[in-house]
Amino acid sequence: MQVVHARALKALGGKHATGGTNMLRNESGKLMVYASNVSSPKQRLQSVRTAAEKMAKQLNLNFEMVPQQRGCAPIYVYYEHGNDEPIPIYCDEGKTGDLQEIQARLKNMMFVLSFHPRHTALAQVRNSIMKLS
């Protein structure tokens, strides 16, 4: 999996915070989906967006869509908390994945992050992460 730094994505044309869809929830962090607004196939984007939105809702996290200006690029999901650097937790690698597979990969990454000492908010919802389907 190729990882692209969130700041690099922003520099390539993302409208972080002002141009994305932001559903305010709390300060436990947020999931951000970075996708091309030019030519991301709808099915790819819909699966990733639905999985990330569902996880954000279940874990009471903020959710944000961050449009990118470049064409047909992989879709990324990042977890961000406070002023910490966003952490990549999913990349579709330009392929369409089914909703359950994407949810499982997001769940696994969030579970791993919940053990990191900087992510105490995730540690508090670790049981909820494990119950996600």
GUNUBA-562124 format. One line per 4 residues: number of its first residue (from 1); their letters; for each residue x, y, z of N, C-alpha, C, O. Coordinates in Angstrom, 2 decimals, always signed. Layout:
BEGIN
NUM	A	X Y Z X Y Z X Y Z X Y Z  ... .
//
This chain:
BEGIN
1	MQVV	+0.85 -1.18 +0.00 +0.00 +0.00 +0.00 +0.89 +1.23 +0.00 +1.76 +1.38 +0.85  +0.66 +2.10 -0.94 +1.38 +3.36 -1.00 +0.66 +4.37 -0.12 -0.55 +4.55 -0.24  +1.40 +5.02 +0.75 +0.81 +5.98 +1.67 +1.19 +7.38 +1.22 +2.36 +7.67 +0.95  +0.21 +8.23 +1.14 +0.44 +9.62 +0.79 +0.17 +10.46 +2.02 -0.87 +10.33 +2.67 .
5	HARA	+1.10 +11.30 +2.33 +1.00 +12.17 +3.50 -0.18 +13.12 +3.33 -0.39 +13.65 +2.24  -0.94 +13.34 +4.38 -2.13 +14.20 +4.31 -1.78 +15.61 +3.88 -2.54 +16.23 +3.13  -0.66 +16.13 +4.32 -0.27 +17.48 +3.91 +0.02 +17.53 +2.42 -0.26 +18.53 +1.76  +0.60 +16.43 +1.88 +0.85 +16.38 +0.45 -0.47 +16.37 -0.32 -0.58 +17.01 -1.36 .
9	LKAL	-1.46 +15.66 +0.19 -2.77 +15.64 -0.45 -3.39 +17.03 -0.44 -3.97 +17.46 -1.44  -3.27 +17.73 +0.67 -3.80 +19.08 +0.75 -3.11 +19.99 -0.25 -3.76 +20.82 -0.90  -1.79 +19.82 -0.39 -1.02 +20.66 -1.31 -1.42 +20.41 -2.76 -1.28 +21.29 -3.61  -1.93 +19.21 -3.04 -2.35 +18.88 -4.39 -3.76 +19.35 -4.70 -4.30 +19.03 -5.76 .
13	GGKH	-4.34 +20.10 -3.81 -5.62 +20.71 -4.15 -6.77 +20.38 -3.23 -7.90 +20.74 -3.53  -6.52 +19.71 -2.13 -7.60 +19.42 -1.19 -8.07 +20.68 -0.49 -7.27 +21.56 -0.19  -9.34 +20.76 -0.24 -9.91 +21.92 +0.46 -10.23 +21.50 +1.87 -11.39 +21.45 +2.27  -9.20 +21.20 +2.62 -9.35 +20.72 +3.98 -10.11 +21.72 +4.83 -9.80 +22.92 +4.82 .
17	ATGG	-11.06 +21.25 +5.56 -11.86 +21.99 +6.53 -12.85 +22.97 +5.91 -13.97 +23.08 +6.41  -12.49 +23.69 +4.86 -13.44 +24.66 +4.35 -14.26 +24.13 +3.19 -15.42 +24.51 +3.04  -13.69 +23.25 +2.37 -14.41 +22.80 +1.19 -15.01 +21.43 +1.33 -15.75 +20.99 +0.44  -14.73 +20.73 +2.41 -15.23 +19.37 +2.57 -16.57 +19.35 +3.28 -17.05 +20.37 +3.76 .
21	TNML	-17.14 +18.17 +3.34 -18.37 +17.97 +4.08 -17.98 +17.63 +5.51 -17.27 +16.64 +5.72  -18.40 +18.38 +6.45 -17.99 +18.18 +7.83 -19.23 +18.05 +8.71 -20.06 +18.96 +8.78  -19.36 +16.91 +9.38 -20.47 +16.70 +10.29 -19.90 +16.77 +11.70 -19.21 +15.84 +12.13  -20.17 +17.82 +12.42 -19.60 +18.02 +13.74 -20.18 +17.04 +14.74 -21.39 +16.84 +14.80 .
25	RNES	-19.29 +16.43 +15.53 -19.71 +15.51 +16.56 -19.02 +15.87 +17.87 -19.65 +16.43 +18.76  -17.76 +15.55 +18.01 -17.04 +15.88 +19.23 -15.55 +16.02 +18.95 -15.13 +16.05 +17.80  -14.77 +16.08 +20.00 -13.34 +16.29 +19.84 -12.54 +15.01 +20.03 -11.35 +15.07 +20.36  -13.14 +13.84 +19.82 -12.41 +12.58 +19.93 -11.60 +12.30 +18.68 -10.82 +11.35 +18.64 .
29	GKLM	-11.76 +13.12 +17.68 -11.03 +12.92 +16.44 -12.00 +12.91 +15.28 -13.20 +13.11 +15.43  -11.44 +12.66 +14.11 -12.30 +12.59 +12.94 -11.70 +11.67 +11.89 -10.49 +11.44 +11.85  -12.57 +11.16 +11.05 -12.17 +10.39 +9.88 -12.35 +11.29 +8.67 -13.38 +11.95 +8.52  -11.33 +11.32 +7.82 -11.38 +12.15 +6.63 -11.17 +11.27 +5.41 -10.24 +10.46 +5.36 .
33	VYAS	-12.03 +11.42 +4.42 -11.91 +10.69 +3.16 -11.40 +11.66 +2.11 -12.06 +12.66 +1.81  -10.23 +11.37 +1.57 -9.63 +12.18 +0.50 -9.90 +11.48 -0.82 -9.45 +10.35 -1.03  -10.64 +12.14 -1.70 -10.99 +11.54 -2.99 -11.00 +12.60 -4.07 -11.29 +13.77 -3.81  -10.69 +12.19 -5.27 -10.71 +13.10 -6.41 -12.14 +13.56 -6.67 -13.07 +12.75 -6.71 .
37	NVSS	-12.29 +14.85 -6.85 -13.62 +15.36 -7.21 -13.75 +15.43 -8.72 -14.76 +15.89 -9.25  -12.71 +14.97 -9.43 -12.72 +14.99 -10.89 -13.26 +13.68 -11.45 -14.19 +13.69 -12.25  -12.68 +12.56 -11.02 -13.07 +11.33 -11.69 -13.04 +10.08 -10.82 -12.80 +9.00 -11.35  -13.26 +10.18 -9.52 -13.35 +8.97 -8.71 -14.62 +8.23 -9.11 -15.71 +8.79 -9.03 .
41	PKQR	-14.49 +6.97 -9.53 -15.70 +6.22 -9.86 -16.66 +6.20 -8.67 -16.25 +6.00 -7.52  -17.94 +6.41 -8.95 -18.94 +6.54 -7.89 -18.98 +5.33 -6.96 -19.11 +5.50 -5.75  -18.88 +4.11 -7.50 -18.97 +2.92 -6.67 -17.80 +2.86 -5.69 -17.99 +2.54 -4.51  -16.58 +3.15 -6.16 -15.42 +3.16 -5.26 -15.61 +4.17 -4.15 -15.44 +3.85 -2.97 .
45	LQSV	-15.98 +5.38 -4.52 -16.15 +6.43 -3.53 -17.29 +6.12 -2.57 -17.15 +6.32 -1.37  -18.39 +5.63 -3.09 -19.55 +5.35 -2.24 -19.23 +4.30 -1.18 -19.62 +4.46 -0.03  -18.52 +3.23 -1.56 -18.18 +2.18 -0.60 -17.28 +2.71 +0.51 -17.51 +2.45 +1.69  -16.25 +3.46 +0.12 -15.31 +3.99 +1.11 -16.00 +5.02 +1.99 -15.84 +5.02 +3.21 .
49	RTAA	-16.76 +5.91 +1.37 -17.45 +6.94 +2.14 -18.45 +6.33 +3.13 -18.50 +6.73 +4.29  -19.22 +5.36 +2.68 -20.21 +4.72 +3.55 -19.54 +4.04 +4.74 -20.00 +4.17 +5.87  -18.45 +3.31 +4.48 -17.74 +2.60 +5.55 -17.16 +3.59 +6.56 -17.29 +3.39 +7.77  -16.53 +4.65 +6.07 -15.92 +5.64 +6.97 -16.98 +6.42 +7.75 -16.83 +6.67 +8.94 .
53	EKMA	-18.06 +6.79 +7.06 -19.14 +7.53 +7.73 -19.80 +6.68 +8.82 -20.10 +7.18 +9.90  -20.01 +5.41 +8.51 -20.63 +4.51 +9.48 -19.74 +4.35 +10.71 -20.22 +4.39 +11.84  -18.43 +4.17 +10.47 -17.51 +4.03 +11.60 -17.48 +5.31 +12.43 -17.50 +5.25 +13.66  -17.42 +6.46 +11.77 -17.39 +7.73 +12.49 -18.64 +7.88 +13.36 -18.55 +8.30 +14.51 .
57	KQLN	-19.77 +7.55 +12.80 -21.02 +7.67 +13.56 -21.02 +6.73 +14.77 -21.38 +7.14 +15.87  -20.60 +5.48 +14.56 -20.62 +4.51 +15.65 -19.62 +4.84 +16.76 -19.85 +4.51 +17.92  -18.51 +5.49 +16.40 -17.50 +5.84 +17.39 -17.62 +7.29 +17.85 -16.77 +7.78 +18.60  -18.67 +7.97 +17.40 -18.91 +9.36 +17.75 -17.74 +10.26 +17.36 -17.30 +11.11 +18.13 .
61	LNFE	-17.23 +10.05 +16.14 -16.15 +10.86 +15.58 -16.71 +11.82 +14.55 -17.80 +11.59 +14.02  -15.99 +12.87 +14.27 -16.34 +13.75 +13.17 -16.04 +13.04 +11.86 -15.23 +12.11 +11.82  -16.68 +13.46 +10.80 -16.45 +12.91 +9.47 -16.30 +14.06 +8.49 -17.02 +15.06 +8.57  -15.36 +13.92 +7.55 -15.15 +14.97 +6.57 -14.75 +14.37 +5.23 -13.91 +13.48 +5.16 .
65	MVPQ	-15.37 +14.86 +4.17 -14.96 +14.54 +2.80 -14.03 +15.66 +2.36 -14.37 +16.83 +2.48  -12.86 +15.30 +1.84 -11.90 +16.29 +1.38 -11.68 +16.06 -0.11 -11.00 +15.11 -0.50  -12.24 +16.92 -0.95 -12.09 +16.74 -2.40 -10.68 +17.08 -2.86 -10.06 +18.02 -2.36  -10.19 +16.30 -3.81 -8.87 +16.52 -4.40 -9.05 +16.99 -5.84 -10.03 +16.63 -6.50 .
69	QRGC	-8.13 +17.77 -6.31 -8.24 +18.34 -7.66 -7.65 +17.45 -8.74 -7.85 +17.72 -9.93  -6.94 +16.42 -8.37 -6.32 +15.57 -9.39 -7.25 +14.43 -9.79 -8.13 +14.05 -9.01  -7.07 +13.91 -10.96 -7.98 +12.89 -11.48 -7.60 +11.47 -11.13 -6.42 +11.15 -10.94  -8.58 +10.63 -11.03 -8.51 +9.18 -10.86 -7.36 +8.70 -9.97 -6.54 +7.88 -10.39 .
73	APIY	-7.31 +9.19 -8.78 -6.30 +8.80 -7.80 -6.91 +7.83 -6.79 -8.14 +7.73 -6.69  -6.07 +7.13 -6.04 -6.63 +6.29 -4.97 -7.42 +7.14 -3.98 -7.20 +8.34 -3.85  -8.32 +6.50 -3.29 -9.12 +7.14 -2.25 -8.47 +6.77 -0.91 -8.20 +5.60 -0.66  -8.24 +7.77 -0.07 -7.59 +7.56 +1.22 -8.54 +7.91 +2.35 -9.40 +8.78 +2.22 .
77	VYYE	-8.37 +7.20 +3.48 -9.07 +7.56 +4.71 -7.99 +7.82 +5.76 -7.07 +7.02 +5.94  -8.12 +8.96 +6.44 -7.18 +9.34 +7.48 -7.93 +9.52 +8.79 -9.10 +9.91 +8.81  -7.24 +9.23 +9.90 -7.74 +9.53 +11.23 -6.94 +10.71 +11.74 -5.71 +10.72 +11.66  -7.63 +11.70 +12.28 -6.96 +12.88 +12.82 -7.53 +13.18 +14.20 -8.74 +13.09 +14.42 .
81	HGND	-6.65 +13.53 +15.11 -7.08 +13.91 +16.45 -6.33 +15.15 +16.87 -5.09 +15.16 +16.92  -7.05 +16.19 +17.18 -6.44 +17.44 +17.65 -5.46 +18.00 +16.64 -5.74 +18.06 +15.44  -4.31 +18.42 +17.13 -3.28 +18.99 +16.27 -2.28 +17.95 +15.78 -1.29 +18.29 +15.13  -2.53 +16.67 +16.11 -1.63 +15.61 +15.65 -1.72 +15.45 +14.14 -2.72 +15.79 +13.52 .
85	EPIP	-0.65 +14.94 +13.58 -0.60 +14.69 +12.15 -1.64 +13.62 +11.78 -1.74 +12.60 +12.48  -2.42 +13.82 +10.71 -3.38 +12.78 +10.30 -2.67 +11.47 +9.97 -1.57 +11.47 +9.41  -3.29 +10.38 +10.33 -2.71 +9.06 +10.14 -3.50 +8.32 +9.06 -4.72 +8.20 +9.16  -2.81 +7.83 +8.02 -3.52 +7.07 +6.98 -3.95 +5.71 +7.54 -3.15 +4.98 +8.11 .
89	IYCD	-5.24 +5.40 +7.37 -5.73 +4.10 +7.87 -6.31 +3.23 +6.76 -6.62 +2.06 +6.99  -6.47 +3.81 +5.57 -7.01 +3.01 +4.46 -6.66 +3.66 +3.13 -6.66 +4.89 +3.00  -6.36 +2.82 +2.14 -6.17 +3.26 +0.76 -6.83 +2.22 -0.13 -6.58 +1.02 +0.02  -7.67 +2.66 -1.05 -8.35 +1.69 -1.92 -7.48 +1.20 -3.09 -7.90 +0.33 -3.84 .
93	EGKT	-6.29 +1.77 -3.23 -5.33 +1.39 -4.27 -5.92 +1.43 -5.67 -5.47 +0.72 -6.57  -6.94 +2.26 -5.86 -7.56 +2.40 -7.16 -8.50 +1.27 -7.53 -8.96 +1.17 -8.67  -8.79 +0.40 -6.57 -9.65 -0.75 -6.83 -10.95 -0.63 -6.05 -10.99 -0.02 -4.98  -12.01 -1.20 -6.58 -13.29 -1.20 -5.89 -13.30 -2.35 -4.88 -13.08 -3.50 -5.24 .
97	GDLQ	-13.58 -2.02 -3.63 -13.70 -3.03 -2.58 -15.13 -3.08 -2.09 -15.87 -2.11 -2.20  -15.51 -4.24 -1.54 -16.88 -4.29 -1.03 -16.93 -3.66 +0.36 -15.92 -3.56 +1.06  -18.11 -3.25 +0.73 -18.32 -2.48 +1.96 -17.80 -3.22 +3.19 -17.16 -2.60 +4.04  -18.07 -4.52 +3.31 -17.63 -5.28 +4.48 -16.11 -5.35 +4.57 -15.55 -5.28 +5.67 .
101	EIQA	-15.44 -5.50 +3.43 -13.97 -5.54 +3.43 -13.39 -4.21 +3.90 -12.46 -4.18 +4.70  -13.94 -3.13 +3.39 -13.46 -1.80 +3.78 -13.71 -1.55 +5.26 -12.83 -1.04 +5.96  -14.89 -1.91 +5.74 -15.20 -1.73 +7.16 -14.24 -2.54 +8.03 -13.79 -2.06 +9.07  -13.94 -3.76 +7.61 -13.03 -4.61 +8.39 -11.62 -4.00 +8.44 -10.98 -4.02 +9.49 .
105	RLKN	-11.16 -3.48 +7.32 -9.82 -2.87 +7.30 -9.77 -1.61 +8.16 -8.80 -1.38 +8.88  -10.81 -0.78 +8.09 -10.87 +0.42 +8.93 -10.91 +0.03 +10.41 -10.20 +0.62 +11.23  -11.72 -0.94 +10.73 -11.86 -1.41 +12.12 -10.51 -1.91 +12.65 -10.12 -1.58 +13.77  -9.81 -2.69 +11.85 -8.52 -3.23 +12.28 -7.50 -2.12 +12.54 -6.77 -2.16 +13.53 .
109	MMFV	-7.46 -1.13 +11.67 -6.51 -0.03 +11.86 -6.88 +0.82 +13.08 -6.00 +1.23 +13.84  -8.16 +1.08 +13.27 -8.58 +1.87 +14.43 -8.28 +1.10 +15.72 -7.89 +1.70 +16.73  -8.45 -0.22 +15.70 -8.14 -1.04 +16.87 -6.66 -0.94 +17.21 -6.30 -0.75 +18.37  -5.80 -1.05 +16.20 -4.35 -0.93 +16.42 -4.02 +0.45 +16.99 -3.24 +0.56 +17.94 .
113	LSFH	-4.59 +1.51 +16.40 -4.34 +2.86 +16.89 -4.79 +3.05 +18.34 -4.22 +3.86 +19.07  -5.79 +2.31 +18.76 -6.31 +2.47 +20.12 -5.29 +2.08 +21.19 -5.47 +2.41 +22.36  -4.23 +1.38 +20.80 -3.19 +0.99 +21.75 -2.05 +2.01 +21.81 -1.17 +1.92 +22.67  -2.06 +2.97 +20.91 -0.99 +3.97 +20.89 -1.24 +4.97 +22.01 -2.37 +5.43 +22.19 .
117	PRHT	-0.21 +5.32 +22.77 -0.41 +6.23 +23.91 -0.92 +7.62 +23.53 -1.48 +8.31 +24.39  -0.75 +8.05 +22.29 -1.24 +9.37 +21.89 -2.74 +9.36 +21.59 -3.35 +10.42 +21.45  -3.34 +8.19 +21.49 -4.74 +8.10 +21.10 -5.59 +7.52 +22.22 -6.25 +6.49 +22.06  -5.56 +8.20 +23.36 -6.31 +7.73 +24.52 -7.82 +7.77 +24.28 -8.56 +6.98 +24.87 .
121	ALAQ	-8.27 +8.68 +23.42 -9.71 +8.73 +23.11 -10.14 +7.43 +22.44 -11.24 +6.93 +22.70  -9.30 +6.87 +21.58 -9.62 +5.59 +20.94 -9.52 +4.45 +21.94 -10.29 +3.49 +21.86  -8.60 +4.53 +22.88 -8.49 +3.48 +23.90 -9.78 +3.38 +24.70 -10.18 +2.30 +25.11  -10.42 +4.52 +24.92 -11.66 +4.54 +25.70 -12.82 +3.90 +24.95 -13.79 +3.46 +25.58 .
125	VRNS	-12.73 +3.83 +23.62 -13.82 +3.22 +22.84 -13.37 +1.91 +22.17 -14.00 +1.45 +21.22  -12.29 +1.32 +22.68 -11.75 +0.09 +22.09 -12.81 -1.01 +22.02 -12.89 -1.71 +21.01  -13.60 -1.16 +23.07 -14.65 -2.20 +23.04 -15.66 -1.92 +21.94 -16.13 -2.85 +21.28  -16.01 -0.66 +21.74 -16.92 -0.30 +20.66 -16.31 -0.60 +19.30 -17.01 -1.03 +18.39 .
129	IMKL	-15.02 -0.38 +19.16 -14.34 -0.68 +17.90 -14.46 -2.16 +17.59 -14.75 -2.54 +16.45  -14.25 -2.99 +18.59 -14.32 -4.44 +18.37 -15.73 -4.91 +18.04 -15.89 -5.95 +17.39  -16.75 -4.19 +18.47 -18.12 -4.60 +18.21 -18.61 -4.15 +16.83 -19.69 -4.55 +16.40  -17.83 -3.32 +16.14 -18.24 -2.84 +14.82 -18.34 -4.00 +13.85 -17.54 -4.93 +13.87 .
133	S	-19.34 -3.90 +12.98 -19.47 -4.95 +11.96 -19.44 -4.34 +10.59 -19.53 -5.05 +9.59 .
//
